[in-house]
Amino acid sequence: MAKKKKSNNIPLPILIIICAVLLYATYTSISTLVLAIWGESVMGTVDSYGSRLDDSKAEPNRSRTVSKGYWFVANGKEYRGHVMYKSDEAWPGLKEGETRSERIRYLSVFPYINKPAMLC
C-alpha cells in the first residue's frame, strides 16, 4: 500500500499575516534608524499621556506601558503622532487642556515619519 506524502505548504491567509507582520517590523526598525541618523528635531507638544503599570516585578524599563499623543509643526504644516512603548516612566497624567513639550524627530522629506526623540 502506498504511503501518502504530507504537504508542508502554509495556508495562504497565514502566509499573508506572517508577511504583513514582518513588513511592519522591518518598517518600524528602518524608520527608527533613519530618524536617528537623518531626522530633523523640533519641539513638539504632548497633548495626551497615559502610563499603565503592567508588572511591578518586570525587568528594568519594562514595568509600564506608556502611550503619548503629540503634535508638531514642520514646514508650516501641523503633524500628529501617537506612540506606545514599554518603560518605567511614570509621569502624572495630563489634566484637561494641559500639555507638555517634548523633542520630536521627523524626516524632513516626509514628516509623517516621526517619533519622540527619546525613542530614536
C-alpha positions in Angstrom: 0.0 0.0 0.0 1.3 3.4 -1.0 2.1 5.9 1.7 0.6 9.4 1.4 3.1 12.3 1.3 2.4 15.1 3.9 2.0 18.6 2.4 4.3 21.2 4.0 2.5 24.2 2.4 1.5 27.0 4.6 -2.1 28.2 4.1 -2.3 31.5 2.1 -4.1 33.5 4.8 -1.4 32.6 7.4 1.4 33.4 4.9 -0.2 36.8 4.3 -0.4 37.5 8.0 3.2 36.5 8.6 4.4 38.6 5.7 2.4 41.7 6.9 3.9 41.4 10.4 7.4 41.0 9.1 6.9 44.1 6.8 5.6 46.2 9.7 8.6 45.1 11.9 11.0 46.0 9.1 9.4 49.4 8.5 9.5 50.2 12.3 13.1 49.2 12.6 14.3 51.0 9.5 12.3 54.2 10.2 13.8 54.4 13.7 17.3 54.0 12.4 16.7 56.6 9.6 15.2 59.1 12.1 18.2 58.7 14.4 20.7 59.3 11.5 18.9 61.8 9.2 16.0 63.0 11.2 15.4 66.7 12.0 14.4 67.7 15.5 11.7 70.1 16.6 9.9 70.9 19.9 6.5 69.3 19.8 3.6 69.3 22.2 2.4 66.2 24.1 -1.4 66.5 24.5 -2.3 63.1 25.7 -0.3 60.8 28.1 -1.1 57.6 29.8 1.1 55.2 31.9 -0.2 51.8 33.0 1.6 49.6 35.5 1.8 46.1 33.9 4.2 44.2 36.1 5.9 45.5 39.2 8.4 42.7 39.1 9.4 43.2 35.4 13.0 43.8 34.3 14.2 47.4 34.3 12.4 49.8 31.8 9.6 47.2 31.2 7.2 47.6 34.0 4.8 50.1 32.4 3.1 50.7 29.1 3.3 54.4 28.2 1.2 56.0 25.5 1.6 59.5 24.2 -0.2 61.6 21.6 1.7 64.6 20.3 1.8 67.2 17.5 4.4 69.3 15.9 4.8 71.9 13.1 7.2 71.2 10.2 7.5 73.2 7.0 4.5 75.3 8.1 2.2 72.3 8.5 0.9 70.5 11.6 1.5 66.8 12.0 0.2 64.5 14.7 1.6 61.3 16.1 1.0 58.6 18.7 3.4 56.1 20.3 3.2 53.3 22.8 6.2 51.8 24.4 7.5 50.0 27.5 9.2 52.0 30.2 9.5 52.7 33.9 8.5 56.3 33.1 5.6 57.4 35.4 4.7 61.0 34.9 1.4 62.1 36.3 -1.4 62.1 33.7 -2.3 65.2 31.8 -5.3 67.2 33.1 -7.9 68.6 30.7 -6.2 71.2 28.4 -2.7 70.5 29.9 0.3 69.9 27.6 4.0 69.2 27.8 6.8 70.0 25.5 9.0 67.2 24.0 11.6 67.0 21.3 10.2 65.2 18.2 12.4 63.8 15.3 10.9 63.7 11.8 12.1 63.0 8.3 12.2 66.4 6.5 11.3 64.9 3.1 8.3 63.0 4.6 7.3 64.4 8.0 4.6 61.7 8.5 7.5 59.5 9.6 8.2 60.8 13.1 8.8 59.8 16.7 9.7 61.4 20.1 13.5 61.9 20.1 14.0 59.7 23.1 12.8 56.7 21.1 15.3 57.2 18.3 
